[in-house]
Amino acid sequence: MSEAIAAGAPPLAVLSRPRAPLALPLLAGGLLLSLLASAMTGPVALPPAQVAGILAAQFGIETGITYTPMQAGVLMEVRLPRLVLAVLVGFGMALAGAAMQGLFRNPLADPGIVGVSSGAALGAVGWIVLAGQIPLLGALGGWLGAYALPAFAFLGGLLTTLVIYRLAGIGRPEAQTFMLLLAGVAISALTGAATGLLTYIANDEQLRSITFWTMGSLGNAGWEQIPVLLLLMLPTTLGLFALYRLLDALLLGETVAGHLGFDMRRARPLLVVLTALMVGTAVSMTGIIGFIGLMAPHIARLIVGPGHRRLLPAAALIGALLLVVGDMVARTLASPAEIPIGILTALVGGPFFLFLLLSRRVGP
C-alpha cells in the first residue's frame, strides 16, 4: 500500500476529507435554474409565471396565472419530457464515466472515447435493422417488448467494455493509457464498420433511425420513454453509488484493493456490467452523445476532490447540467433548425480531451 501511495495514489483517509461542503446543493440549484431557462426557451414564449402556472395546474393547484392551451401543450408534451430525458441521460453518462475512470484508474476513460458508446449504438442499430429479418430476434422482441432496444444496446456496450478492459490491462502499468486509447480506436473502427454494413442493407425508415443513433439527439423524447429509462437506471445508479468505497480503493490499485478486503473477482465484473448497463440504456434512448462522461467527472473532481462518495453524485449532477444546457444551445443556435446534440458535445469535448491528453504528456 505504501508503494501505491508513494506512486501518487491518494490514501483512503485523504479521500474521505470533505471539500466544498455546499457543492452538491449548489450544483442541484444550478441544474434547476438551467431547467427553468431551457423550459422558457424556444419558438413559443413561456415566461416563468406561465411555466409555474402550467406545472401547478398539473397538481390541481389554481394560481390565477393565465396561459394558452398552446403554451401548456408545448411545455407538457414537448419541452418537459425532453428536459427529463436530458437530465436522466446526462446523469447516467456522467456517472458511468466517473465509474469507468475509477475502474480503469485512468482519467481519460470515457464511454465515447474508449468505444463503449459506439458498441451500445451498434447493438441498437443491429436490433433496428435485423429484428424484422431474423425470426428469432423478432420472437425475442415480442417477449421483451419496450425493453428490446435497451437490451441490445446494453449487450453491445457490455461486450465492448469487456474487450476494452482486457486490452487495457495488457503490458506494463504505465502503458495502460496507450492501450486504453488504442483499444478505443480499434473498437470504434470495428463497430463503425459493422454499423456501416447495417446501414448499407437498411431501408429508408431504418436509415432515419440509424442517423438518429449515430449523431445523438433528444428530438424524439416522449413520456413513454421515461418509465423504461427510470426502471433500468435506478438499480444501476444505486449499485454504482454503493460501490464508492471500492472505487476509492481501486485508486490504490487492484492488488491493494484486494488486500483491503474487496473480492476483485466479483467486484470487477459487477462494475463492468453496471457501467455497460448505464451506457447502453442511455444510448438506446438518445444515440451517441459523447464526452459528457469525460468532462463531468473532471469538473466534479476539481470541485469536490477524488473521493467517490461525493464525486459520483457531483459528476452526475454536472452531467445533467451540461446536457440540459447543451440541448438548449442545440435547439436555439440554428433555430428553427436543430443541431444534433452529439455534434455539439463533440465540438466542446474534443478540445477538452486534447487538453487533458497534452497536460498528461502522453507519449512514447
Residue pairs with C-beta under 8 A, 6 or more apart in sequence:
1 252
1 256
1 259
4 252
4 253
4 256
5 11
5 252
9 251
9 252
9 253
10 251
10 306
11 252
12 248
12 249
12 252
12 260
15 248
15 251
15 305
15 306
15 307
15 308
15 309
16 307
16 309
17 305
17 307
18 310
19 303
19 304
19 305
19 310
20 303
20 304
20 305
23 303
23 304
23 310
23 314
24 304
24 310
24 313
24 314
24 317
27 303
27 314
27 317
27 318
27 321
28 317
30 321
31 87
31 317
31 320
31 321
31 324
34 321
34 324
34 325
34 328
35 83
35 87
35 324
36 48
36 51
37 328
38 79
38 83
38 86
38 324
38 325
38 327
38 328
39 46
39 51
39 75
39 79
39 80
39 83
40 46
40 47
40 48
40 51
41 328
41 331
41 332
42 74
42 79
42 331
42 332
43 335
43 336
44 70
44 71
44 74
45 71
46 71
46 74
46 75
46 79
49 65
50 65
50 67
50 71
50 75
51 75
52 63
52 65
53 63
53 64
53 65
53 66
53 67
54 67
54 71
54 72
54 75
54 76
55 75
56 62
56 63
56 65
57 63
57 72
58 76
77 223
81 221
81 222
81 223
81 225
81 226
82 218
82 219
82 221
82 327
83 324
83 327
84 221
84 226
85 218
85 221
85 225
85 226
85 229
85 285
85 286
86 218
86 221
86 320
86 323
86 324
86 327
87 320
87 323
87 324
88 226
88 229
88 230
88 233
88 282
88 320
89 218
89 229
89 282
89 285
89 286
89 289
89 323
90 292
90 296
90 319
90 320
90 321
90 322
90 323
90 324
91 233
91 237
91 316
91 317
91 319
91 320
92 233
92 236
92 237
92 278
92 279
92 281
92 282
92 316
92 319
93 111
93 278
93 279
93 282
93 289
93 292
93 293
93 296
93 319
93 323
94 292
94 293
94 296
94 297
94 300
94 315
94 316
94 318
94 319
94 320
94 322
95 237
95 240
95 278
95 312
95 315
95 316
95 319
96 111
96 240
96 275
96 278
96 279
96 282
96 293
97 109
97 110
97 111
97 292
97 293
97 294
97 296
97 297
97 315
97 319
98 293
98 296
98 297
98 300
98 308
98 311
98 312
98 315
98 316
99 240
99 243
99 247
99 271
99 274
99 275
99 278
99 312
100 109
100 110
100 111
100 114
100 116
100 275
100 293
101 107
101 108
101 109
101 110
101 297
102 247
102 248
102 250
102 251
102 308
103 109
103 165
103 247
103 250
103 268
103 271
103 272
103 275
104 165
104 168
104 176
104 180
105 176
105 250
105 251
105 253
106 168
106 176
106 177
106 180
107 297
107 298
107 301
107 356
107 360
108 177
108 180
108 181
108 294
108 353
108 356
108 357
108 360
108 362
109 180
109 294
110 290
110 291
110 293
110 294
110 353
111 117
111 120
111 157
111 275
111 279
111 290
111 293
112 118
112 288
112 289
112 290
112 291
112 293
112 294
112 349
113 181
113 184
113 290
113 291
113 294
113 353
114 164
114 180
114 181
114 183
114 184
114 187
115 160
115 164
115 183
115 184
115 185
115 186
115 187
115 188
115 191
116 157
116 160
116 161
116 164
116 275
116 276
116 279
117 157
117 279
117 283
117 288
117 289
117 290
118 160
118 187
118 188
118 191
118 192
118 195
118 288
119 156
119 157
119 159
119 160
119 161
119 187
119 191
120 153
120 154
120 156
120 157
120 160
120 276
120 279
120 280
120 283
120 284
121 153
121 156
121 191
121 195
121 213
121 214
121 283
121 287
121 288
122 156
122 191
122 194
122 195
122 198
123 152
123 153
123 154
123 155
123 156
123 157
123 280
124 149
124 152
124 153
124 156
124 213
124 283
124 284
124 287
125 195
125 198
125 199
125 209
125 210
125 213
125 214
126 152
126 156
126 194
126 198
127 137
127 141
127 148
127 149
127 152
127 153
128 149
128 202
128 206
128 209
128 210
128 213
129 198
129 201
129 202
129 206
129 210
130 137
130 198
131 137
131 138
131 141
131 148
132 138
140 148
141 148
144 151
146 224
146 228
147 228
147 232
149 284
150 228
150 232
150 280
150 281
150 284
150 285
152 284
153 280
153 281
153 283
153 284
154 276
154 277
154 280
154 281
154 284
155 280
156 191
156 280
157 276
157 277
157 279
157 280
157 283
158 272
158 273
158 276
158 277
158 280
160 187
160 191
160 276
161 272
161 275
161 276
161 279
162 272
163 183
163 187
164 180
164 183
164 184
164 187
165 268
165 272
167 179
167 180
167 182
167 183
167 186
168 176
168 179
168 180
168 183
169 176
169 179
170 179
171 179
177 360
177 362
178 362
181 362
195 210
195 214
198 210
199 207
199 210
202 210
212 219
212 220
212 287
213 283
213 287
213 288
214 287
214 288
214 342
215 287
215 288
215 340
215 342
215 343
216 286
216 287
216 288
216 289
216 290
216 340
216 341
216 342
216 343
216 345
217 286
217 287
217 338
217 340
217 341
217 342
218 286
218 327
218 341
219 338
225 285
229 281
229 285
232 277
232 281
233 278
233 281
233 282
236 274
236 277
236 278
236 281
237 278
237 316
239 270
239 274
240 271
240 274
240 275
240 278
240 312
241 312
241 313
243 267
243 270
243 271
243 274
244 307
244 308
244 309
244 311
244 312
245 308
245 309
246 257
246 262
246 267
246 271
247 271
247 308
247 312
248 307
248 308
248 309
249 256
249 257
249 260
249 262
250 257
251 306
252 260
254 264
254 268
257 264
257 267
258 264
279 293
282 289
283 289
286 341
287 342
288 342
289 323
289 341
289 342
289 345
290 342
290 345
290 346
290 349
291 345
291 346
291 348
291 349
291 350
291 352
291 353
292 319
292 322
292 323
292 345
292 349
293 319
294 349
294 352
294 353
294 356
295 318
295 322
295 348
295 349
295 352
296 315
296 316
296 318
296 319
296 322
297 311
297 315
298 352
298 356
299 315
299 318
300 311
300 314
300 315
300 318
301 311
301 315
303 314
304 310
304 311
304 314
305 311
322 345
323 341
323 345
326 341
326 344
326 345
326 348
327 341
329 339
329 344
330 338
330 339
330 340
330 341
330 344
331 338
333 339
333 344
